[in-house]
Amino acid sequence: MARPLEQDGAVYRRRDTNFWWMRYRDRTGILRKESTGVRDWQAAQKKLRERLQARDGNILDIVRKGESLNFGQWADFFLENYSKPPIREPKTHAANLRATLHLKRAFAARRLFDVTADDIELFLRERLCQRVRTKTTNGYNDRGTIKPATVHQELRVLRRMLNVAVRKKLLPSNPCSSVEFPVAIKRLFKPHYVTWSEQQRIERHSPPYLRNIVRILTETGLRINKELLSMRKDQLDIANATVWIPDSKTENGVAEVPLTPIAVDALRNQLSIAGPGDWLFPSPRTIGHPCRSVKKVWRTALRKAQVSYFRIYDLRSTYATRLSAGGVADEWVVQLLRQGNSDVFKKYSQMKLAMKREALEKLNRRANEMLVSQAQSASVDGGFGTVLVQ
């Protein structure tokens, strides 16, 4: 009678090593022998069970490849297959390249399987202590310490990189799930809702072209750099109150955008000060080119208006919040934002509470200004006392 095949495998000792070894048969019946890499018998048994589970799930070759794959090889594979367009936008790929440059310096020589949560936390703490280094004609200059938001972006890239490895069964779990970022970041990727009073103060302390930008963004929700600053005059259709966006961040962004009367007036004012040329916002330094950035003048305007700094891109979320608070259906807000995914709308319109508080404060101010006789007449009319008499 033939001897039955050993299906469960075994853990055993070898004379020439202190590590436990394991033997098992793959799905084709071939006997495999390999080191567990551990000296503890319980850990060796766990390693054997993982091998048998991978064999039964038909992913044994993938798991074995993942253990022999180092971090640098996987980072290059990730950038080539999961970061470049059309999988991701060009700017996202550029950010991934910058983050991966620092990640490979720390983990390139390690096996992908050996990167632990403690290693990642140590990397984050070391990065937070480093200084920004810029290259000039005279050499390298060390500036201030790296911002926590920059290091957090590197952690987000690493998390996604390892999540893809988990999906491919190259890792059993993502070690980033056990990592706690050592620095609390204020308002990270949380949009700021601009109240009407803040917008008026900002406009009073802004130059004319920045005032037009603020009004256009809050009335149309355009993207500041990709769509507005690079806009040509021939994209405008003032007669029909529309503007054509030929190039955007996503495919859904290429569309015709309707304009409100306030946006039309702001565009007319900008046309009058733009001067000759094709660009609606020409560069003050480079003739024949559009304006590239308004970060410096935006920061100055906020400082003069005594408003805490927030990104000018948050004016896009203010536009979405005002639409939503004004009763526009969420589906239409997504269409007006020109977003393909409705989940993105939640990020832009999460400041409804601030707008409600502003409305309640305005209601209380008007109620305090009412005469006593007007308040009495309002209660006699059978109302609940929440609607003011005009």
Helices and strands as residue ranges (DSSP letters): E 10-13, E 20-25, E 31-35, H 41-56, H 60-68, H 71-82, H 90-107, G 112-114, H 117-129, E 131-136, E 139-145, H 148-167, G 175-178, H 196-204, H 208-220, I 224-229, G 233-235, E 236-237, E 242-245, G 251-253, E 255-258, H 261-274, H 295-304, H 314-325, H 330-337, H 343-348, H 352-369, H 372-380
